Amino acid sequence: MKWRRWVRAVHRDVGYVAVALVLAYSISGLAVNHIEDWNPNYRFETRSFALGPVPGETAAEQAAVVIERLRLDARQVRGHFQESLHDLRIFLPDGQEARLDVRTGQGRLKTVTTRAVLFEVNALHLNNLKGVWTYVADVFAVALIFLAISGMIMMKGDRGLAGRGKWFVLAGLAVPLGFIVYMYW
């Protein structure tokens, strides 16, 4: 039949168009599935530093020296706080901070950086962009529905849905159904 040839051609071409999004959503899905084990969007690091004694009469003067010696962007500094006579904290965006003993200059710098590629694909997957991206994601979802259905019907005979295909479809269906039954059992 000619319709099978047409379905195969459209299936193939839609599949080619969908490859990049399938990879992006799959990589993001793997990362987000293990969010209890690690943060797929951000890398948190703490490093020690030694600046030597920090001069200054006030916490503001000492903070200015620390900012300069650590080469921090002064525009990013959210504030500072003198916890005790010798302990100074400098606050940066997103929970980052420098904490040190002004007598010795010994301290720790907590930083947060985005994970390249994962941050972006997670934003797409979780639809953080909203707006037009919502429609792109909807079109992609429809494309996946088409790929699933056309993939089932494009073969005929014993290699198609009427033959061995039905067993593969049932096996694939058994996995989510099994977990749904398990959830409510």
N, C-alpha and C positions, 0 to 999 in steps of 0.2 A: 504494500500500500504506500502511496505517496506521502500520507500524513506522517508515517514513521520517519521517513527521510527528513521531512520538515522539522519534526520534533527533535531529532538528533542534531540537526544543524543549529537550531536555536539553542538547544541545551548546551552544545559546545561553545557557542559564542557568548551566551550569558555566563557560562562557567569561566571563560577567559576574563570577562569584565569583572567578575566577582572575586578573582583570585586574591588581589591585594587586600580587600576587606575581609575575606575568609582568614587570611593569615593574621591580619591585625586583630580581629576578634578572637581568634584562637590563642594567639600569644597572650593577649590581655586576659582571656579566660583562665589560662593556666596560671598566670601570675596572681589574679584575684582569688582563685580557688585556694591559694595557700597564704592568704592574708594573715592567718593566725601565726604563721611561722616567720614572716618577714613583711616589710612594707614595700609593695611593688612600685610605689610612686617616689619615695624619698629614701635617701641614704643618710643616716645619722652617724656622725663621727665625733669623737672627742680626742683631742690631742693635748699633750702637756707642752708647756712653754716655760722658759726662764728668761726674764727680762732684766734681772738685776733689780736692786732697790729702786722704787718709783718715787721720784721727788715730787714735792707739792705740798702746800699747806692744807688745801681743801680736797674733798673727794672729787670735785669738778676738775681741779688742776691735775690730780692724779689720773683721772679717767682720760683726760686729753693726752697725757703722756702715753698711757697704755694704748689708746686708739692709734696714735702715731707709730709706736714701736711695733705693734701687731699689724700695721698697715691695713687697718679696717677703714671702710668707707664711712666717714663721719656722718654723711647724709643718712646712712642706714641705722645709726645708733638711736635707739628708742629711749634711752635714759641710763642712769646709773644709780647704784644704791650702796651705801656703806653699811654692811651688816654689823660690823664691829669696828673697833679702833684700827684693825689691820686688814680686815677682809673687805674687798671691793668687788662688786658685780657690775658688769656693763651689759645692758640688754640690747639685743639685735632682733630683727624680724623673725617670725616663725619659731619662737622658742630658743633661738640661738643665743649664746651668751659667753662672755669671758668672766671667769671668776679667779681671783688671785689674792695672794698675801702681799701687800704693798711693801713690807719690810724686805722680803726676799725677791719679789718679782716672780715667784713660782706660781703657776696657775694652770688652768685647763680651759680650752676653748671648745665649746660645743657648736658644731655646724650642721646644717641641713642642706642637702643638694638634691635636685631632682634626678631621677634615673633616666638617662637618655633613652629614647624610643619608648620604653615602658610607660613613662609618664604620659606621653602623647597618645599612645594607643589605648591606654586606660581611659583617658579623657574622651576619646571617641566612643569606646565600648560602653561607658557608663553615661553617655550623652550629657557630659558636663557643658558642652558647647551650646546646647538647646538650639532654638531658632531653626535655620535652614538645615542644620545637621539632622534634626529630628526627621525631616522628610527624606534625606539621603538614607538614614537608617531604616526608615519604613520601606523605601524602594528596595533596599538590600534584603530586608526580611521577605518581601514578596518574591524577590529573585530566588531566595533559598527555597521558598515553598514551591516555586516553579521547578527548580532543579530537582527537588525531591520527587515531585509527582512525575515529571518528564523522565527522570531516571528510571522510575518503576515501569513506565509504559512503553519505552522506546524499543525494547527487545520483545520478540514474539516467540511463541513455541515453548520448548522445554527450558530455554535459557531466560525466558521472560517471567512476568509476574504470574502467569498461569502455571508455570513449571516450578523450577527451583527458587525463583524470586520470592514467591510467597513465604517460603520458610525463612529467608533472610529478613524479610519485612517483619514477620512475626517474632523472630529472635530480637530484632532491634526494638520492637514495641514492648517486648517482655521486660527489658531493662528498666525503662521509666515506670512501667506499671508495677513491677516488683517493688521498686522503691516507694511508690505511692502507697501500696498496700502495707509495706513495712512501717511507713510513717504513721498510719492510722490504726495499726493493729494493736 
